[in-house]
Amino acid sequence: MRLRFRQLQAEFCLFLRCNCIILVYVDDCLIFFPFKTTIDQVIHTLSKTYNLQDESDISANTKDPKNGTITLSQPGLIEQVIQDVGLTDFSKGKDTPADSILHADQVRAPRHESWNYRSIIGNLNYIADNSRPDISMAVHQCACFCISPRVIHELAVKGIFRYLHATKSKGIIMHPSTNLALDMYVDSDFTGMWHKEHTHLPDNVLSHTGHVIFFGGCPVTWASRLQTEIALSTTESEYIALNSAARELFPLRQLLLDIDTHSFISLPKTSPHDSIKGSTLLPSQIFEDNAACIVLATTSSSFKPRTKHIALKYHHFKDHVINGSLQIVKVPTDSNNADIFTKPLVQFKFEHLRQMLLGW
């Protein structure tokens, strides 16, 4: 094991000298470099030790050279999962993936279908995480009932598939910008799952968090999830969402600086925040629509008796606000991309945010 590790170290040192970027996920690798000859050299070197299968350029069918856009879509996988579910009736078209908040079934009506609920949710999560962030919130709330799904949860899953069937050729249309800034939109829905018939269930008073991170004007990572603790106000739920989302932003900033160190990209230079070997990165803007939350995040002496408990766990990221590497910016709710990750939306608002996020 030690010999192999040393061998890998030597190989990756070679790649660093070539300034290649290699992304490894289980048994799949993506290699990035401006020149194909260098990528071929890397593949040839690895092939001496490992049995590799070259699946060619991943951008061959996704990049439009005319307008410079890159489209990420998974129509084949969507169609395959629809067949796995056995769904054939699409007469009841769906304009949005979720119409309402999903709760436990009080009647506890058993499921009608034989397909594996947990497996189908796993497939939907994969689609949502890779090319269809617009279904993230709907998939997440269905995933909350994987342990004991009932007929209403089954119908909700079918609703997602009816929406996907109508839009299966769609995906994320990326139009990269020359402004290589790493920015984020964040939002929360305060106790959005609360229902008068389910007040005995603690999860139903948790708030929902959503965020999306953009790099160069393109969405690169997003999330829709329940918060892990009970917020006592809208301000607190927004502040918790802001903090947890920012924690995902910090390692991405560090990654960009590491990439810039090896001259793979040239990041815009600014004041010396997050500097590594003379390289700097523009401050990241976090777009938030709650004014009270922005005050808590940007004012050093804003914790009052009713909010001082928030400071105990969620105060650390304010150092980044003070030193200028993070900037909290007020954005109107109707223009907050993250709103699509926190709650079911009416059609016109959903389509408006989908256009901003996915480009269609």
C-alpha positions, 0 to 999 in steps of 0.5 A: 500500500505504501509503495502504491501510494508513493507511486500515485504521489509521483504521478500526481506530481507530474500532473501538477507540473502539467497544471492539469486538474483531475476530478476523481469520483469513485471509479470515474475521472474528469481531466481538465486542461486547455490542450488535448495533447497534455490530457492524452499524456496524462491518460497514457501515464495512468494507463501504465498502472491502471486499466482505464477506459477513455470515454472521450470529451464530455462536452462533445454534445453539450457545448454550443460554439455559436453562443458559447453556452453549455447545456447539462441535461439527462433526458435518457436517465429521466426516461429510464426512471419513468419506465422503472416507475411504469408511469404511462398516464401523462394526461394530467400535465404538471407545470411545477414539481410540487403543489404543496407541502408534503406531510405524514399520512394520517389515514396511513393508506398503503401504497398501490405500486410495487416499485422501490420507493427508496431506489426511485428517490435515489435516482431523483436525487441524482438528477436533481443534484446534477442537472435539474435543481428545479426539482430539488425541493420536491424531491427532498420532501418526498425523501423525508418519507423513505422509511414508511411511504404511503399513497400520498407520497407515492402520488407526489413522486408521480407528480415529479415525474409528470413534470420531468416528462414534460421537460425531460430535454431541458437542463441547466443552460450555462453561459459562462461570464468572464467575471470569475466571482464566486457568489451565493443566493440563500433563503429559508422558509420559517417552519414551512412544514408546520401543520395543525394536524401534525403539531406532535411531530418535531420535524414539522417545526423545522425550517427549510434552507435553500442555497445556490452558488454561482461561479462565473455566472453559472450555478455550480452547487445547490442544496435544499434541506431541513435545518437541524435545529428549531429556529425561534423566528424568521430572522433566526431561520434566515441567519442559520441558513446564511451561516450553513450556506457560507460554510459551503462557500469557504472550501470552494474559495480555497479550491479556486485559490489552489487552482489559481496557484497552479495557473490553470485559471487567472482569477481577478486581482483585488485587495489581499483577502484569502491570499496564497502566494500573491494570488487573491480572490474577489469577495464573494457576495451572498444575496439575502432577502431578510433585512434583519438577518443582514443586520445580524450578519454585518453589524458587530454589536447587533445581538440583543437579549432576544437574539444573543443565543444565536451568537453562540453557534453562528458567529464565526463566519462574521470574521469573513464579513469583517475582513471583506472576503464575504459581502452580504447583499440585500436582494428582493425576494422575487429575485432570490434564486434560492427561494425555489429550494425552500417551498412549493411555488405558484407557477408564474413565480416558479417559472420566473426563478427557473428562468433565472437559475436554469436559463429556460 
